[in-house]
Amino acid sequence: MNTIQIKPGVEVMCKGERYLITRYIDLHTVMAEDANGGIARLEIKDIMPLELHSETEHAIKERLDLMSITEDQWVLAQERFAVIKPILDDLGNGKLVAKAAKKTGKNKATIYRWVEKYQTTGLVSSLINREKSGGRGKSRLSPEIDLILKDTIEKEYLNKERHKIGHTCLKVIQKCKTAGLKPPHPNTIRNRIHEISEETRLRARYGSKVSDEKFKPKDGKFPGADFPLAVVQIDHTKSDIILVDEVTRIPIGRPWLTLAIDVYSRMCVGVNISLDPPGAMGTGVCLANSILPKDKTLAEYNLNGEWPSWGIMNKIHADNAGEFRGTMIKRACAEYGIKLEWRLIAKPNYGGHIERLMGTQNEITHNLPGTTFSNSKQRGSYDSVGKAALSLKEFEEIFLTYITEIYHKRFHKGINNTPLAKYMEGIFGTPENPGTGFPTKILDERKTRLDFMPYFLRTIQEYGVKIDHIDYYHDVLRKWIHSTEKKSGKYKVKTNFIFKRDPRDISKIYFWDPELKDYFPIPYRNIGRPSISIWEFRKALKGAKTLGRENVDEESIFRAYERITEIKETAVRKKMVAKKAKLSPELREFSRKSNYIPDIGKKMVVEPIVLEDIKPFEDLDHGTSL
């Protein structure tokens, strides 16, 4: 079981004891009753499913890596999910089950099995047909028939004449017979038409005016964003600040922000701050951060604020950038039942909420040392490089503090409330509108993070596997060394396996074992190598190439990394020596013995940045900034 429902009436385990949830208290706790009738207050982060034992052999066989699923299998799983979605939204409605059985030609027991599979895992991939089907579950249409089907739907159905579906079915059958082909079943044609989005159908049959009336946002509102996590917008921006190296304090450049916002409440639900330009990695990290609880993030930065947003969103709304259209992102979203929708070209009002949040964060950075402001005119004579003082981690801490302590608790004119209060209102309800309750909580956080990460396809050699010049090995790879598989015809080729990597620590990669159905961490082959991030690695790689090596290898990369580290440490020592040289002989002797480095003047040091000193947050026109 990969998920858990946290709502009144559900039995759960908490710290080894069994409880029945009776009511919500706040976004962090629930009231529950133990086996003896006692009342307890449970922290949501400690709640686990009633049956959280080791997975059965059957459950393990059911697990799949998203990228190991064939396209035909994936289409089948999505079709089945579309069938049971209305049932999941209205459990107990037998009429919906009967309707689904009639539509698919399956019996009711099959429909109930699909519902049970999905409820158990919360994953669309659980609906894949696992048995050898000899072709069942795959498209039986030949390319010729498929072409006739697409062309006829476009010409006969998606036009202003508004022919009925039955008319389109007859036309397809007629054309197939004329071409000497066996026509598809009318249900196949109907299903293909039903797959077309309602917006596309309305636009083609009734015109853009009717379509826009239903789907185009008006007066700053977004269609469908009627409750928390109904619609989440995501986008990137380059922050207006120059950061410095953690140790040497040498300027290293401007960071990229990937942010996700809940349109209903304006809560910032996900963040990724990186020195890399926008790509699938940053997008995936931000989306996983949006879905998962934030307790570990708050603890990592020792933050006292609250960030109670977690759960699977209904829809993600993004712009048309390539990183949002990649196979990995699209499949990961579909796996968790998330609809991925792209902003219409030349329709800026569709992305207004996330863009306003981007603007708000720039107002923050304009009050920090090293800001570049929005343009050269605003910057004037300000020395952005010379004033740069914050490292990436320090900037992350300031930004997350601002989000959790200020932005979420500040009045927002667009929702006539604070984002945090609005989010709570959507969860717990009001006298006029019932709340949605807590969203489904993900239990296997590691798998979710990996599901949203880009993957590498590699063969496994006797030394293990090589990614970006670095060798990785573990005994779990042994049985797959030089594995081959049969392709079309009689030829065999080496098998490509799936690997994933966390950009913050590339000292290990994650191998998807196709038999054991799980990810396994694979460390450096040379375990003496230091743990580094992908950004440190790239800096070292650049250093290795600068040394003039034609064939860059792992040894030269880590030698360059050691050299960079040595330069950093030397720079720090020289700075200390320079400070001591200005002291009196007595104070210098004391400093040598005690290893104490006194502050000899503001010219020689970078003053620490204290969030309370960053002003003027209170002077911003918050009511109109978002």
C-alpha positions in Angstrom: 0.0 0.0 0.0 1.5 3.3 -1.1 -1.1 5.7 0.2 -3.4 6.2 3.2 -6.7 8.1 3.7 -6.8 10.2 6.8 -10.4 11.0 7.6 -13.0 10.2 10.3 -14.0 6.6 10.5 -10.7 5.2 9.3 -8.7 2.8 11.5 -5.0 3.5 11.6 -1.8 2.7 13.4 0.2 5.3 15.4 3.4 4.4 17.2 2.4 0.8 17.5 -1.1 1.4 18.7 -4.4 1.0 16.9 -6.8 4.0 16.6 -10.1 5.0 15.0 -9.9 8.6 13.7 -13.0 10.5 15.0 -12.4 14.1 13.7 -9.9 16.7 12.4 -8.2 19.1 14.8 -6.0 21.1 12.5 -3.7 20.6 9.5 -1.3 18.7 11.6 -3.3 16.6 14.0 -6.5 14.5 14.3 -8.6 13.3 17.3 -8.7 9.5 17.6 -10.1 6.8 19.9 -8.0 3.8 21.0 -9.2 0.2 21.6 -10.2 1.0 25.2 -12.3 4.0 24.3 -9.6 6.5 25.3 -9.2 9.7 23.3 -5.8 10.7 21.8 -4.4 13.5 19.7 -2.4 12.0 16.8 0.2 13.8 14.7 -0.5 13.1 11.0 3.2 12.5 10.3 3.1 9.5 12.7 0.0 7.9 11.2 0.4 4.7 9.2 -2.0 2.2 7.6 -3.6 -0.5 9.7 -1.8 -3.2 7.8 1.8 -2.0 7.1 3.6 -5.3 7.0 6.1 -6.5 4.5 4.7 -6.7 1.0 3.3 -10.0 -0.2 4.9 -11.8 -3.1 1.9 -10.8 -5.3 2.2 -7.2 -4.3 5.9 -7.1 -5.2 5.1 -8.7 -8.6 2.6 -5.9 -9.2 5.2 -3.1 -8.8 6.5 -1.5 -12.0 8.9 1.3 -12.8 7.0 3.9 -14.9 9.6 3.9 -17.8 9.6 0.1 -18.0 5.9 0.1 -19.1 5.3 -0.2 -22.8 3.2 2.5 -24.5 0.4 0.0 -25.2 0.3 -1.1 -21.6 0.2 2.6 -20.5 -2.6 3.5 -22.8 -4.6 0.5 -21.5 -4.1 1.5 -17.9 -5.2 5.1 -18.6 -8.3 3.9 -20.4 -9.2 1.8 -17.4 -8.6 4.6 -15.0 -10.9 6.9 -17.1 -13.6 4.2 -16.7 -13.4 3.9 -12.9 -12.7 7.6 -12.2 -16.5 8.4 -11.8 -16.8 5.4 -9.5 -13.9 6.5 -7.3 -15.6 9.9 -6.9 -18.9 8.3 -5.8 -18.1 5.0 -4.1 -21.1 2.8 -3.4 -23.0 4.0 -6.5 -23.9 0.6 -8.1 -25.4 2.4 -11.2 -22.0 3.8 -12.1 -20.5 0.3 -11.9 -23.2 -1.1 -14.1 -22.8 1.8 -16.6 -19.0 1.2 -16.7 -19.5 -2.6 -17.3 -21.9 -1.9 -20.1 -19.6 0.7 -21.7 -16.5 -1.6 -21.6 -18.2 -4.9 -22.3 -16.7 -6.2 -19.0 -18.7 -7.8 -16.1 -19.2 -5.9 -12.8 -16.7 -8.1 -11.0 -14.0 -6.9 -13.3 -14.9 -3.3 -12.8 -14.8 -3.8 -9.0 -11.3 -5.5 -9.3 -10.0 -2.4 -11.1 -11.4 -0.2 -8.4 -9.9 -2.3 -5.7 -6.5 -2.4 -7.4 -6.4 1.4 -7.7 -7.6 2.0 -4.1 -4.9 -0.3 -2.8 -2.0 1.5 -4.6 -3.3 4.9 -5.6 -1.3 4.3 -8.9 -2.6 4.1 -12.4 0.0 1.5 -13.3 -1.7 -1.0 -11.1 -4.4 -1.3 -13.7 -2.1 -2.7 -16.3 -3.0 -6.2 -17.6 -0.2 -8.3 -16.1 -1.0 -11.6 -17.8 0.3 -12.7 -21.2 -2.5 -11.7 -23.4 -1.3 -12.6 -26.8 -2.3 -9.2 -28.0 -5.3 -8.5 -25.8 -5.3 -5.0 -24.4 -3.3 -3.7 -27.4 -4.7 -1.7 -30.3 -6.0 -4.1 -33.0 -6.3 -1.4 -35.5 -4.0 -1.5 -38.5 -2.3 1.7 -39.5 -4.6 2.0 -42.5 -7.8 1.7 -40.4 -6.4 4.0 -37.8 -5.7 6.6 -40.5 -9.3 6.3 -41.8 -10.6 6.6 -38.2 -8.7 9.8 -37.4 -9.4 11.4 -40.8 -13.2 10.7 -40.6 -13.6 12.0 -37.0 -11.9 15.2 -38.0 -13.9 15.7 -41.2 -17.3 14.4 -40.0 -17.5 15.0 -36.3 -15.1 17.9 -35.5 -16.8 20.5 -37.7 -19.5 23.1 -37.6 -22.1 20.7 -39.2 -22.2 18.9 -35.8 -22.9 15.4 -37.1 -23.8 12.9 -34.4 -21.5 10.2 -33.3 -23.7 7.5 -35.0 -23.2 9.3 -38.4 -19.4 9.3 -37.9 -19.5 5.6 -37.1 -21.3 4.8 -40.3 -18.9 6.9 -42.3 -15.9 5.1 -40.9 -17.5 1.7 -41.6 -18.4 2.7 -45.1 -14.8 3.9 -45.9 -13.2 0.8 -44.5 -15.5 -1.4 -46.6 -14.7 0.6 -49.7 -11.0 0.1 -49.0 -11.5 -3.6 -48.5 -10.7 -3.4 -44.8 -12.6 -4.9 -41.8 -14.3 -2.0 -40.1 -13.7 -1.4 -36.3 -16.5 -2.0 -33.9 -18.7 1.1 -33.4 -17.7 1.1 -29.7 -14.1 1.5 -30.7 -15.1 4.6 -32.8 -17.2 6.0 -30.0 -14.4 5.5 -27.4 -11.9 7.3 -29.7 -14.3 10.3 -30.0 -14.9 10.4 -26.2 -11.1 10.6 -25.7 -11.2 14.1 -27.4 -11.3 16.8 -24.8 -14.5 18.6 -24.3 -12.8 21.9 -25.0 -11.6 20.7 -28.4 -15.0 19.3 -29.3 -16.8 22.5 -28.3 -14.3 24.7 -30.3 -14.5 22.5 -33.4 -18.3 22.1 -33.4 -19.6 25.3 -31.8 -16.7 27.8 -32.3 -14.2 29.5 -30.0 -16.8 31.8 -28.4 -18.7 28.9 -26.9 -15.5 27.2 -25.9 -14.0 30.3 -24.3 -17.3 30.9 -22.4 -16.8 27.6 -20.6 -13.0 27.3 -20.4 -11.5 30.8 -20.6 -10.7 32.4 -17.2 -12.6 35.6 -16.4 -11.7 38.3 -14.0 -8.7 36.5 -12.6 -10.5 33.3 -11.8 -9.3 29.9 -13.0 -11.9 27.3 -14.1 -12.1 24.3 -11.8 -10.0 25.7 -9.0 -12.8 25.3 -6.4 -10.9 23.5 -3.6 -7.4 22.8 -2.4 -5.2 21.0 -5.0 -7.8 21.2 -7.7 -5.4 23.1 -9.9 -1.7 23.7 -9.3 0.3 26.0 -11.5 4.0 25.5 -12.0 6.7 27.7 -13.7 10.4 28.8 -13.6 12.1 32.1 -13.1 15.7 33.2 -12.8 16.0 35.0 -9.4 17.3 38.6 -9.3 20.3 37.8 -7.0 23.9 36.7 -7.3 24.9 33.9 -4.9 28.4 33.1 -3.6 30.3 29.9 -2.9 29.6 28.3 0.5 33.3 28.4 1.5 35.2 31.0 -0.5 32.3 33.5 -0.8 33.3 34.0 -4.4 30.2 34.9 -6.6 28.9 31.9 -8.6 25.8 33.2 -10.4 22.1 33.6 -10.2 19.8 30.7 -9.1 16.7 29.4 -10.9 13.5 28.9 -9.0 10.8 26.4 -9.9 7.6 27.2 -8.0 4.2 25.5 -7.7 1.1 27.3 -6.4 -2.3 26.0 -5.4 -4.7 28.3 -7.4 -7.6 27.9 -4.9 -5.7 29.1 -1.8 -2.6 30.7 -3.4 -0.5 28.5 -1.1 3.0 27.8 -2.5 2.9 24.0 -2.4 6.3 23.2 -4.0 9.8 24.8 -4.5 13.0 23.8 -6.1 16.0 26.2 -6.1 18.9 25.2 -8.3 21.9 26.6 -10.2 20.8 24.6 -13.2 18.6 26.2 -15.9 15.0 24.8 -16.1 14.7 21.2 -17.1 13.0 17.9 -16.4 15.1 17.4 -13.2 14.1 20.7 -11.5 10.5 20.3 -12.6 10.4 16.7 -11.2 11.9 17.7 -7.9 9.4 20.6 -7.5 6.4 18.3 -8.3 7.6 15.6 -5.9 8.1 18.4 -3.2 4.5 19.6 -3.9 3.0 16.2 -3.4 5.0 15.1 -0.3 4.8 16.4 3.3 7.3 19.2 4.1 8.3 18.1 7.7 11.8 17.0 6.6 12.4 20.2 4.6 11.4 22.3 7.6 13.6 20.3 9.9 16.6 20.4 7.5 16.5 24.2 7.6 15.5 24.4 11.3 12.4 26.4 10.3 9.7 27.0 12.9 6.9 27.9 10.4 4.3 25.6 9.2 3.9 24.3 5.6 0.9 21.9 5.8 0.3 21.4 2.0 0.7 17.9 0.8 -1.3 15.5 -1.4 -1.9 14.6 -5.0 -3.3 17.5 -7.0 -6.1 17.0 -9.6 -4.5 19.1 -12.3 -1.1 20.7 -13.0 -1.2 23.7 -15.3 2.1 24.7 -17.0 3.4 26.7 -19.9 4.5 25.1 -23.2 8.2 24.7 -22.3 9.7 21.4 -23.3 10.5 20.2 -19.8 6.7 20.0 -19.1 6.1 17.9 -22.2 8.7 15.2 -21.7 7.8 11.5 -21.4 8.9 11.2 -17.8 6.8 14.1 -16.5 3.8 13.2 -18.5 3.9 9.5 -17.4 4.6 10.3 -13.7 1.6 12.7 -13.6 -0.6 10.1 -15.2 0.6 7.4 -12.8 -0.6 9.5 -9.9 -3.9 10.4 -11.6 -2.8 14.0 -12.2 -4.1 15.8 -15.4 -1.3 17.7 -17.0 -2.6 20.7 -18.9 -0.6 23.3 -20.9 -1.3 27.0 -21.1 -2.9 28.1 -24.3 -0.4 30.0 -26.6 -0.9 33.8 -26.4 -3.3 33.4 -23.4 -1.3 35.0 -20.6 -4.3 35.2 -18.2 -4.1 31.4 -17.9 -0.8 31.7 -16.0 -1.5 34.8 -13.9 -1.4 33.3 -10.5 2.0 31.6 -10.7 3.5 34.7 -12.5 2.3 36.9 -9.7 4.0 34.6 -7.2 7.2 34.9 -9.3 6.9 38.7 -9.1 6.5 38.5 -5.3 9.7 36.5 -4.9 11.6 39.1 -6.9 10.4 41.8 -4.5 12.0 39.6 -1.8 15.3 39.3 -3.5 15.5 43.0 -4.3 15.9 43.5 -0.5 18.9 41.1 -0.2 22.6 41.8 -0.7 23.8 40.9 -4.2 20.4 41.7 -5.9 20.6 42.5 -9.6 17.1 44.2 -9.4 14.9 43.7 -12.5 16.9 45.8 -14.9 20.0 48.0 -15.2 18.0 51.2 -14.7 16.8 50.0 -11.3 20.2 48.7 -10.4 21.9 52.0 -11.1 25.4 52.0 -9.6 24.7 49.2 -7.1 27.6 46.6 -7.3 25.6 43.3 -7.4 28.7 41.2 -7.6 30.7 43.0 -5.0 27.7 43.0 -2.5 26.9 39.3 -3.1 27.0 37.5 0.3 24.4 34.7 0.4 25.2 31.0 -0.5 22.6 28.8 -2.1 21.7 27.2 1.2 21.3 30.5 2.9 19.2 31.9 0.1 17.0 28.7 0.4 16.6 29.3 4.1 15.6 32.9 3.6 13.2 32.1 0.8 11.5 29.2 2.7 11.2 31.4 5.8 9.5 34.1 3.8 7.1 31.6 2.2 6.1 29.8 5.4 6.2 32.7 7.9 5.2 35.7 5.8 3.6 34.9 2.4 1.3 32.2 3.7 0.1 34.3 6.6 -0.4 37.6 4.8 -3.7 39.0 3.6 -4.3 38.4 -0.1 -6.8 40.6 -1.9 -7.5 38.0 -4.6 -9.0 35.5 -2.2 -10.0 38.0 0.5 -8.0 35.9 3.1 -4.6 34.6 3.9 -3.4 31.6 1.8 -3.0 29.5 4.9 -6.5 30.3 6.2 -8.0 29.8 2.8 -6.3 26.4 2.5 -7.7 25.4 5.9 -11.1 26.6 4.9 -11.0 24.3 1.8 -9.9 21.3 3.9 -12.3 21.7 6.9 -15.1 23.6 5.2 -17.4 26.4 6.3 -21.0 26.6 7.3 -21.9 27.3 3.6 -19.5 24.9 1.9 -18.3 21.5 3.1 -14.5 20.9 3.1 -12.7 18.2 1.1 -10.9 16.7 4.1 -7.3 15.7 4.1 -5.9 14.6 0.7 -4.5 11.1 0.3 -1.1 10.8 1.9 1.8 9.1 0.1 3.7 6.6 2.2 6.6 5.6 0.0 8.3 9.0 -0.4 11.5 7.6 -2.0 9.6 6.0 -4.8 7.5 9.1 -5.4 10.7 11.3 -5.6 12.3 8.8 -8.0 9.1 8.5 -10.1 9.4 12.2 -10.9 13.2 12.1 -11.7 14.6 11.7 -15.2 16.1 8.3 -16.0 19.2 6.9 -17.7 19.2 3.8 -19.8 22.5 1.9 -19.5 23.8 -1.6 -20.2 25.6 -3.3 -17.2 29.2 -4.2 -17.8 31.7 -6.2 -15.7 32.8 -2.9 -13.9 29.1 -2.0 -13.3 27.6 1.0 -15.0 29.1 4.4 -16.1 27.1 7.7 -15.9 28.9 11.0 -16.7 32.3 9.4 -16.6 31.7 7.9 -13.1 31.6 4.2 -12.4 29.0 2.7 -10.0 28.8 -0.9 -8.8 27.0 -3.1 -6.3 26.6 -6.9 -6.1 22.9 -6.5 -7.0 24.1 -5.8 -10.6 26.2 -9.0 -10.9 23.5 -11.2 -12.4 22.7 -8.6 -15.1 26.3 -8.1 -16.4 26.3 -8.3 -20.2 22.6 -9.2 -20.3 21.0 -9.5 -23.7 17.5 -9.6 -25.1 16.0 -10.7 -28.4 14.9 -8.0 -30.7 13.0 -8.4 -34.0 14.3 -11.3 -35.9 17.1 -13.5 -34.5 19.5 -10.8 -33.4 20.2 -10.1 -29.7 21.2 -6.8 -28.3 22.5 -5.8 -24.9 19.7 -5.0 -22.4 19.3 -1.4 -21.3 18.3 -1.0 -17.6 16.7 2.0 -15.8 18.8 4.1 -13.5 17.9 7.4 -11.7 19.9 9.9 -9.8 19.4 12.6 -7.1 21.1 15.8 -8.3 21.9 16.8 -4.7 24.1 13.7 -4.1 25.5 11.7 -7.0 27.5 9.4 -4.8 24.8 6.8 -5.6 22.4 6.1 -8.3 19.2 4.0 -8.1 18.8 0.8 -10.2 15.4 -0.6 -11.0 15.6 -4.4 -10.8 13.2 -5.8 -13.3 12.8 -9.1 -11.3 12.7 -7.8 -7.7 10.5 -4.9 -8.8 12.3 -2.3 -6.6 14.9 0.4 -6.7 18.3 -0.4 -5.2 21.0 2.3 -4.4 24.2 1.7 -6.3 27.3 3.5 -4.8 30.5 4.7 -6.5 32.6 1.8 -7.5 35.4 3.6 -5.7 33.6 4.2 -2.3 36.4 6.5 -1.2 35.2 9.2 -3.4 33.4 12.1 -1.7 29.7 12.8 -1.9 29.1 15.7 -4.2 26.2 17.4 -5.9 25.7 17.5 -9.7 26.7 21.2 -9.7 30.0 20.5 -7.9 30.6 17.6 -10.3 30.1 19.9 -13.3 32.5 22.5 -11.9 35.1 19.7 -11.4 34.4 18.4 -14.9 35.1 21.8 -16.3 38.2 22.0 -14.2 39.4 18.6 -15.6 38.8 19.8 -19.2 40.7 23.0 -18.4 43.7 20.9 -17.6 43.9 19.9 -21.2 42.9 16.2 -20.9 41.6 15.0 -24.2 39.8 12.0 -22.7 38.2 13.1 -19.4 37.9 10.2 -17.0 36.6 9.7 -13.5 40.1 10.0 -12.0 40.8 13.4 -13.5 37.3 14.7 -12.4 37.8 13.8 -8.8 41.4 15.1 -8.9 39.9 18.4 -10.1 37.3 18.3 -7.3 40.1 17.7 -4.8 42.0 20.6 -6.3 39.0 22.9 -6.0 38.5 21.9 -2.4 42.1 22.6 -1.7 41.9 26.0 -3.3 38.9 26.8 -1.2 40.6 25.7 2.0 43.7 27.6 1.1 41.7 30.8 0.4 40.0 30.6 3.8 43.4 30.0 5.6 44.9 33.0 3.7 42.0 35.2 4.8 42.5 34.2 8.4 46.2 34.9 8.2 45.5 38.3 6.7 43.3 39.1 9.6 45.8 38.0 12.2 48.6 40.0 10.5 46.8 43.2 11.5 46.7 42.4 15.2 49.0 43.5 17.9 51.8 41.0 18.8 49.9 40.1 22.1 46.6 39.6 20.4 48.2 37.7 17.6 49.8 35.3 20.1 46.5 34.8 21.9 44.8 34.1 18.5 47.5 31.5 17.6 47.1 29.6 20.9 43.3 29.8 21.1 42.6 29.4 17.3 40.3 32.5 17.8 39.8 34.7 14.7 38.6 38.2 16.0 36.5 40.5 13.9 39.1 43.3 13.1 36.9 45.5 11.0 33.8 45.5 8.8 35.9 45.9 5.7 37.4 42.4 6.1 34.2 40.4 6.7 30.8 39.8 5.3 28.2 40.6 7.9 25.8 37.8 8.6 22.3 38.2 7.0 19.5 38.2 9.6 16.0 37.8 8.2 14.6 40.3 10.6 17.0 42.9 9.2 15.8 42.5 5.6 13.5 45.4 5.0 11.0 46.6 4.1 8.8 43.5 3.7 6.0 45.4 5.4 6.4 48.2 2.9 5.4 46.0 -0.1 2.0 46.5 -1.6 1.1 42.9 -0.8 -2.6 43.3 -1.6 -1.8 43.8 -5.3 1.3 41.8 -5.7 -0.6 38.5 -5.9 
